Amino acid sequence: MTYLDLSLPTPAENLAVEEAWLDTAEAGEAGEVLRFWESSEHFVVVGYANKVATEVSVPACEARGIPVLRRCSGGGTVLQGPGCLNYALVLRIRTDGPLRTISSANEFIMERNRVALAAVLHRPVLVQGHTDLTLDGLKFSGNSQRRRRQFLLFHGTFLLNFDLALLEAVLPLPTQQPEYRRQRTHAEFVTNLPAPAAAVKAALANVWQANEPGVDFPQERMAALVREKYATPAWSFKF
C-alpha cells in the first residue's frame, strides 16, 4: 500500500483529492493508499446528506470567515483546522473479504484503527456509535466511507491539539446522535488525543502495512472535481 503525507493548500483540494483517488482506483489507474493531511485553516465539512441549515451555525461561520464545504461520504458534520489530523484509506473490495458490505467494512477498519491507537496510548480505546473512537467515553475520532464497485474510500479525523471551544461556536448539536452521546455538548463529548501526530501516523501505517512512499496523486482529476464540485456553492449547499 502507498503511504502519502500530503496536505494541499485549500480545503476544496484536500477533500477533492480523496474522491479523485477513489475514482482513479476504480478506473484501474491507481492502487490502495493511506494518506494523512492537516488543514492550516478552519473550515466546516458536512456529510454528503447533511442539511447545512440544521447542522451548521452559518452566521457564526460567516462572522469568523469559516467556509462550509461538503464531502462525498456520509456521516456527520465536522470542523477542520490546525490540530486535527486527517487520514484516508482507499482499499480494494474483495467479494470474499471483510470489506464486502458497509457494516463489515466499518467493523474491520475500525477494529484495526482501534488496536493501533490503543498501542500508542497504552490505554483502552473503544469503537462506539459504529465509527467513533473513544477514550474514557470521550470521542476523539469520527469516520465515514464512500463505496464504488471495486474500491472504497474510508476516511476520518483524529483530534490531537484542536481548538475544541470553536466547536461550540460554529456547530449546533447534531440532529442525529449515537446513543452513547446522551445529548452531551461538544465540550462534554469530545477530547484531544494525548499523542503526537507522528506516533499516530506510524501506528496506522504499520497496521495497514503502508510502506511504499508515494509522491504522485491524481492532480487532473482533483482539479476537475474542485472546479465542478467542491469549490461551488451548488455542491456545498445542495441540502
Phi, psi and omega in degrees: 000140179282139177248130181219124174258099192221106173254119183269165189294327188238155176304317182299319179294319181296327176280317185294325185295333180287319174293325178298318177297317179298317179297315182289326175294317179297328180278001179081016183255002180205164179244202182287147184212148168240120181240142172242147175201161177214135181274140176275352179229156178280140169204153180264140177236118175268149175292164187310317186259006182291146173266120184302318186297331182260341185254351184227138171276085188300315178301322179293322177293316180298319181296331182260001182068032181261114180287158177245126179234167179238142178257173184271351182256170181279205179089186186267183182274139180227158172255128178257161176157184180304137181091358175250107179273128180249149174225158175217136174244129167251117188234146177283135177268119176254137187298335180252016185252178185286353180262009190290339176230164178301311185292319180291326176295316177304311183296315184294311184290317181295325178292320176298314180294322179300313180299318181298315182287325177298324178293326178291318187274337187058036178216157180294132174241136182244151167265121179228154180060033179077305186225030172253146169251135184230154176230117183055038177081001181252137183280132173234356181211130172240149189215157178204170181221158174226133188242142164246193182286318186253339182225158172228156172251124176235120184221161183191186186235155168229117176281118183244310180215054191263152176282088184292332180296330180293333177303316181298327185284325190247348180236119172289173173301135181295148181289332176243125184231144172292152185302324185290345179292322177058040176062020178292145175293168177303318182297328180273347192251330186246160180211156171276141181281127180280069181204146177285153181302321182299322180291321178295314179300314182297320181295317179289321177299323180290313184291333178262003179052044178270088188238016177250102182301133180245152176231333183271151172211160186286079187294318182295315179296319178300313182299321178295318180293325176298311182296316189273340189222289196294333179264010185252137175300331180299326178277310185297325183248031182292334176234000000 
